[in-house]
Amino acid sequence: MGDSAEKQARPGFFKGVKSEFKKISWPDKQSTLKQSIAVVVISVVMGVIIAILDYIVMYGVDFLTSI
C-alpha cells in the first residue's frame, strides 16, 4: 500500500522542484567574479592573521615553559 502512495507523490515532488528552480535568481558573471575574489582575499588575510597569532602563542608558551 505504501508503495503506490509513494509513487504518486514523486511527480508532485519533481513539479515542486521545477517550480522552485524557476524562482532562483542567479548572479551575473561580474557579480560572481567580485564575490569570488572577495572570498579568496579574505581567506588569505585570515590565514595570515591566524599564522601570526599561532607564532605569538607558540613563542609565549615556549617562554613560559622555559622559566
N, CA, C and O atoms as CSV, one atom per row, in Angstrom:
chain,resi,resn,atom,element,x,y,z
A,1,MET,N,N,0.809,-1.201,0.000
A,1,MET,CA,C,0.000,0.000,0.000
A,1,MET,C,C,0.852,1.265,0.000
A,1,MET,O,O,0.538,2.230,-0.696
A,2,GLY,N,N,1.915,1.256,0.773
A,2,GLY,CA,C,2.764,2.424,0.864
A,2,GLY,C,C,3.481,2.743,-0.434
A,2,GLY,O,O,3.803,3.901,-0.702
A,3,ASP,N,N,3.732,1.715,-1.245
A,3,ASP,CA,C,4.460,1.938,-2.494
A,3,ASP,C,C,3.655,2.758,-3.491
A,3,ASP,O,O,4.214,3.636,-4.148
A,4,SER,N,N,2.358,2.497,-3.624
A,4,SER,CA,C,1.565,3.234,-4.607
A,4,SER,C,C,1.420,4.697,-4.211
A,4,SER,O,O,1.449,5.573,-5.075
A,5,ALA,N,N,1.266,4.969,-2.940
A,5,ALA,CA,C,1.165,6.358,-2.483
A,5,ALA,C,C,2.486,7.075,-2.689
A,5,ALA,O,O,2.515,8.258,-3.031
A,6,GLU,N,N,3.585,6.349,-2.478
A,6,GLU,CA,C,4.904,6.946,-2.665
A,6,GLU,C,C,5.160,7.249,-4.136
A,6,GLU,O,O,5.742,8.286,-4.456
A,7,LYS,N,N,4.740,6.371,-5.030
A,7,LYS,CA,C,4.932,6.582,-6.471
A,7,LYS,C,C,4.114,7.762,-6.965
A,7,LYS,O,O,4.542,8.477,-7.871
A,8,GLN,N,N,2.947,7.973,-6.383
A,8,GLN,CA,C,2.128,9.110,-6.793
A,8,GLN,C,C,2.706,10.427,-6.277
A,8,GLN,O,O,2.486,11.474,-6.886
A,9,ALA,N,N,3.435,10.392,-5.173
A,9,ALA,CA,C,3.985,11.613,-4.596
A,9,ALA,C,C,5.208,12.105,-5.360
A,9,ALA,O,O,5.500,13.301,-5.335
A,10,ARG,N,N,5.921,11.226,-6.030
A,10,ARG,CA,C,7.159,11.630,-6.713
A,10,ARG,C,C,6.933,12.639,-7.830
A,10,ARG,O,O,7.676,13.618,-7.889
A,11,PRO,N,N,5.953,12.467,-8.724
A,11,PRO,CA,C,5.773,13.503,-9.749
A,11,PRO,C,C,5.454,14.870,-9.152
A,11,PRO,O,O,5.893,15.890,-9.682
A,12,GLY,N,N,4.707,14.905,-8.070
A,12,GLY,CA,C,4.412,16.176,-7.411
A,12,GLY,C,C,5.674,16.807,-6.836
A,12,GLY,O,O,5.837,18.027,-6.864
A,13,PHE,N,N,6.557,15.971,-6.319
A,13,PHE,CA,C,7.813,16.467,-5.768
A,13,PHE,C,C,8.644,17.126,-6.863
A,13,PHE,O,O,9.160,18.228,-6.680
A,14,PHE,N,N,8.772,16.448,-7.999
A,14,PHE,CA,C,9.590,16.999,-9.080
A,14,PHE,C,C,8.960,18.236,-9.697
A,14,PHE,O,O,9.679,19.115,-10.172
A,15,LYS,N,N,7.632,18.326,-9.701
A,15,LYS,CA,C,6.980,19.556,-10.161
A,15,LYS,C,C,7.330,20.713,-9.228
A,15,LYS,O,O,7.585,21.835,-9.665
A,16,GLY,N,N,7.334,20.404,-7.928
A,16,GLY,CA,C,7.676,21.427,-6.949
A,16,GLY,C,C,9.118,21.884,-7.098
A,16,GLY,O,O,9.408,23.075,-6.988
A,17,VAL,N,N,10.023,20.945,-7.349
A,17,VAL,CA,C,11.433,21.293,-7.547
A,17,VAL,C,C,11.576,22.175,-8.778
A,17,VAL,O,O,12.303,23.168,-8.757
A,18,LYS,N,N,10.885,21.813,-9.843
A,18,LYS,CA,C,10.964,22.597,-11.085
A,18,LYS,C,C,10.441,24.019,-10.868
A,18,LYS,O,O,11.037,24.978,-11.356
A,19,SER,N,N,9.341,24.157,-10.146
A,19,SER,CA,C,8.795,25.494,-9.911
A,19,SER,C,C,9.706,26.313,-9.005
A,19,SER,O,O,9.811,27.528,-9.172
A,20,GLU,N,N,10.365,25.664,-8.049
A,20,GLU,CA,C,11.297,26.387,-7.184
A,20,GLU,C,C,12.537,26.827,-7.952
A,20,GLU,O,O,13.069,27.907,-7.696
A,21,PHE,N,N,13.005,26.004,-8.891
A,21,PHE,CA,C,14.168,26.381,-9.692
A,21,PHE,C,C,13.872,27.597,-10.557
A,21,PHE,O,O,14.778,28.378,-10.849
A,22,LYS,N,N,12.635,27.770,-10.966
A,22,LYS,CA,C,12.268,28.941,-11.770
A,22,LYS,C,C,12.338,30.228,-10.946
A,22,LYS,O,O,12.487,31.317,-11.501
A,23,LYS,N,N,12.230,30.102,-9.618
A,23,LYS,CA,C,12.264,31.272,-8.737
A,23,LYS,C,C,13.673,31.732,-8.405
A,23,LYS,O,O,13.855,32.821,-7.861
A,24,ILE,N,N,14.673,30.917,-8.725
A,24,ILE,CA,C,16.049,31.244,-8.366
A,24,ILE,C,C,16.546,32.419,-9.201
A,24,ILE,O,O,16.345,32.467,-10.414
A,25,SER,N,N,17.193,33.356,-8.537
A,25,SER,CA,C,17.801,34.499,-9.211
A,25,SER,C,C,19.309,34.280,-9.221
A,25,SER,O,O,19.982,34.507,-8.216
A,26,TRP,N,N,19.832,33.842,-10.352
A,26,TRP,CA,C,21.255,33.534,-10.455
A,26,TRP,C,C,22.051,34.817,-10.658
A,26,TRP,O,O,21.626,35.688,-11.418
A,27,PRO,N,N,23.214,34.951,-9.984
A,27,PRO,CA,C,24.030,36.166,-10.158
A,27,PRO,C,C,24.684,36.194,-11.534
A,27,PRO,O,O,24.918,35.158,-12.156
A,28,ASP,N,N,24.969,37.407,-11.987
A,28,ASP,CA,C,25.633,37.534,-13.285
A,28,ASP,C,C,27.131,37.265,-13.133
A,28,ASP,O,O,27.636,37.097,-12.023
A,29,LYS,N,N,27.824,37.229,-14.261
A,29,LYS,CA,C,29.241,36.866,-14.273
A,29,LYS,C,C,30.087,37.856,-13.471
A,29,LYS,O,O,30.982,37.448,-12.731
A,30,GLN,N,N,29.814,39.128,-13.612
A,30,GLN,CA,C,30.585,40.168,-12.924
A,30,GLN,C,C,30.427,40.055,-11.409
A,30,GLN,O,O,31.406,40.157,-10.669
A,31,SER,N,N,29.220,39.848,-10.960
A,31,SER,CA,C,28.967,39.708,-9.526
A,31,SER,C,C,29.641,38.467,-8.963
A,31,SER,O,O,30.211,38.507,-7.873
A,32,THR,N,N,29.579,37.365,-9.702
A,32,THR,CA,C,30.226,36.130,-9.262
A,32,THR,C,C,31.731,36.311,-9.158
A,32,THR,O,O,32.345,35.824,-8.209
A,33,LEU,N,N,32.335,37.001,-10.115
A,33,LEU,CA,C,33.770,37.253,-10.104
A,33,LEU,C,C,34.164,38.101,-8.893
A,33,LEU,O,O,35.140,37.788,-8.212
A,34,LYS,N,N,33.416,39.167,-8.624
A,34,LYS,CA,C,33.713,40.034,-7.480
A,34,LYS,C,C,33.613,39.270,-6.165
A,34,LYS,O,O,34.469,39.410,-5.291
A,35,GLN,N,N,32.568,38.464,-6.030
A,35,GLN,CA,C,32.382,37.717,-4.790
A,35,GLN,C,C,33.458,36.651,-4.621
A,35,GLN,O,O,33.907,36.398,-3.503
A,36,SER,N,N,33.874,36.026,-5.715
A,36,SER,CA,C,34.928,35.011,-5.637
A,36,SER,C,C,36.258,35.636,-5.225
A,36,SER,O,O,36.989,35.070,-4.412
A,37,ILE,N,N,36.567,36.793,-5.781
A,37,ILE,CA,C,37.804,37.498,-5.418
A,37,ILE,C,C,37.757,37.894,-3.942
A,37,ILE,O,O,38.756,37.776,-3.232
A,38,ALA,N,N,36.599,38.362,-3.483
A,38,ALA,CA,C,36.460,38.757,-2.079
A,38,ALA,C,C,36.685,37.561,-1.155
A,38,ALA,O,O,37.332,37.699,-0.117
A,39,VAL,N,N,36.165,36.400,-1.514
A,39,VAL,CA,C,36.339,35.207,-0.698
A,39,VAL,C,C,37.809,34.807,-0.628
A,39,VAL,O,O,38.308,34.468,0.445
A,40,VAL,N,N,38.506,34.844,-1.762
A,40,VAL,CA,C,39.923,34.467,-1.788
A,40,VAL,C,C,40.748,35.449,-0.962
A,40,VAL,O,O,41.601,35.033,-0.178
A,41,VAL,N,N,40.507,36.735,-1.128
A,41,VAL,CA,C,41.275,37.751,-0.396
A,41,VAL,C,C,41.044,37.626,1.104
A,41,VAL,O,O,41.996,37.658,1.884
A,42,ILE,N,N,39.794,37.486,1.510
A,42,ILE,CA,C,39.500,37.361,2.939
A,42,ILE,C,C,40.111,36.086,3.504
A,42,ILE,O,O,40.600,36.084,4.634
A,43,SER,N,N,40.091,35.003,2.734
A,43,SER,CA,C,40.687,33.749,3.197
A,43,SER,C,C,42.189,33.899,3.407
A,43,SER,O,O,42.725,33.416,4.404
A,44,VAL,N,N,42.869,34.559,2.486
A,44,VAL,CA,C,44.315,34.761,2.617
A,44,VAL,C,C,44.619,35.652,3.820
A,44,VAL,O,O,45.531,35.358,4.594
A,45,VAL,N,N,43.871,36.724,3.981
A,45,VAL,CA,C,44.097,37.637,5.106
A,45,VAL,C,C,43.866,36.909,6.428
A,45,VAL,O,O,44.662,37.048,7.357
A,46,MET,N,N,42.800,36.145,6.520
A,46,MET,CA,C,42.531,35.401,7.754
A,46,MET,C,C,43.619,34.354,8.010
A,46,MET,O,O,43.999,34.127,9.159
A,47,GLY,N,N,44.117,33.720,6.957
A,47,GLY,CA,C,45.204,32.761,7.117
A,47,GLY,C,C,46.454,33.412,7.674
A,47,GLY,O,O,47.123,32.838,8.532
A,48,VAL,N,N,46.775,34.603,7.194
A,48,VAL,CA,C,47.947,35.333,7.687
A,48,VAL,C,C,47.750,35.724,9.148
A,48,VAL,O,O,48.668,35.590,9.957
A,49,ILE,N,N,46.562,36.203,9.485
A,49,ILE,CA,C,46.284,36.592,10.873
A,49,ILE,C,C,46.399,35.390,11.800
A,49,ILE,O,O,46.979,35.489,12.881
A,50,ILE,N,N,45.848,34.257,11.380
A,50,ILE,CA,C,45.918,33.052,12.215
A,50,ILE,C,C,47.357,32.583,12.353
A,50,ILE,O,O,47.756,32.138,13.429
A,51,ALA,N,N,48.147,32.671,11.287
A,51,ALA,CA,C,49.556,32.264,11.356
A,51,ALA,C,C,50.333,33.152,12.322
A,51,ALA,O,O,51.142,32.658,13.107
A,52,ILE,N,N,50.092,34.447,12.267
A,52,ILE,CA,C,50.778,35.372,13.180
A,52,ILE,C,C,50.390,35.074,14.627
A,52,ILE,O,O,51.254,35.022,15.503
A,53,LEU,N,N,49.113,34.880,14.877
A,53,LEU,CA,C,48.676,34.550,16.237
A,53,LEU,C,C,49.258,33.222,16.699
A,53,LEU,O,O,49.593,33.070,17.874
A,54,ASP,N,N,49.383,32.270,15.801
A,54,ASP,CA,C,49.950,30.975,16.139
A,54,ASP,C,C,51.414,31.126,16.565
A,54,ASP,O,O,51.835,30.535,17.560
A,55,TYR,N,N,52.181,31.908,15.821
A,55,TYR,CA,C,53.581,32.121,16.180
A,55,TYR,C,C,53.700,32.847,17.523
A,55,TYR,O,O,54.563,32.506,18.331
A,56,ILE,N,N,52.850,33.835,17.768
A,56,ILE,CA,C,52.891,34.561,19.037
A,56,ILE,C,C,52.591,33.610,20.198
A,56,ILE,O,O,53.305,33.612,21.201
A,57,VAL,N,N,51.554,32.810,20.068
A,57,VAL,CA,C,51.200,31.871,21.132
A,57,VAL,C,C,52.296,30.831,21.303
A,57,VAL,O,O,52.625,30.461,22.430
A,58,MET,N,N,52.868,30.350,20.195
A,58,MET,CA,C,53.921,29.344,20.270
A,58,MET,C,C,55.131,29.883,21.045
A,58,MET,O,O,55.656,29.198,21.923
A,59,TYR,N,N,55.574,31.100,20.727
A,59,TYR,CA,C,56.719,31.681,21.440
A,59,TYR,C,C,56.350,31.999,22.885
A,59,TYR,O,O,57.202,31.889,23.766
A,60,GLY,N,N,55.120,32.385,23.150
A,60,GLY,CA,C,54.673,32.637,24.513
A,60,GLY,C,C,54.706,31.368,25.359
A,60,GLY,O,O,55.155,31.386,26.506
A,61,VAL,N,N,54.232,30.277,24.789
A,61,VAL,CA,C,54.245,29.008,25.520
A,61,VAL,C,C,55.672,28.541,25.719
A,61,VAL,O,O,56.010,28.055,26.798
A,62,ASP,N,N,56.526,28.675,24.700
A,62,ASP,CA,C,57.944,28.294,24.849
A,62,ASP,C,C,58.604,29.121,25.946
A,62,ASP,O,O,59.383,28.591,26.739
A,63,PHE,N,N,58.298,30.413,25.996
A,63,PHE,CA,C,58.872,31.272,27.025
A,63,PHE,C,C,58.420,30.832,28.415
A,63,PHE,O,O,59.223,30.751,29.344
A,64,LEU,N,N,57.126,30.548,28.546
A,64,LEU,CA,C,56.600,30.150,29.852
A,64,LEU,C,C,57.116,28.798,30.301
A,64,LEU,O,O,57.316,28.588,31.497
A,65,THR,N,N,57.337,27.869,29.373
A,65,THR,CA,C,57.824,26.548,29.747
A,65,THR,C,C,59.317,26.554,30.013
A,65,THR,O,O,59.818,25.634,30.659
A,66,SER,N,N,60.048,27.556,29.540
A,66,SER,CA,C,61.491,27.612,29.760
A,66,SER,C,C,61.857,28.294,31.077
A,66,SER,O,O,63.020,28.272,31.479
A,67,ILE,N,N,60.902,28.883,31.735
A,67,ILE,CA,C,61.181,29.592,33.005
A,67,ILE,C,C,61.510,28.614,34.082
A,67,ILE,O,O,61.773,29.011,35.217
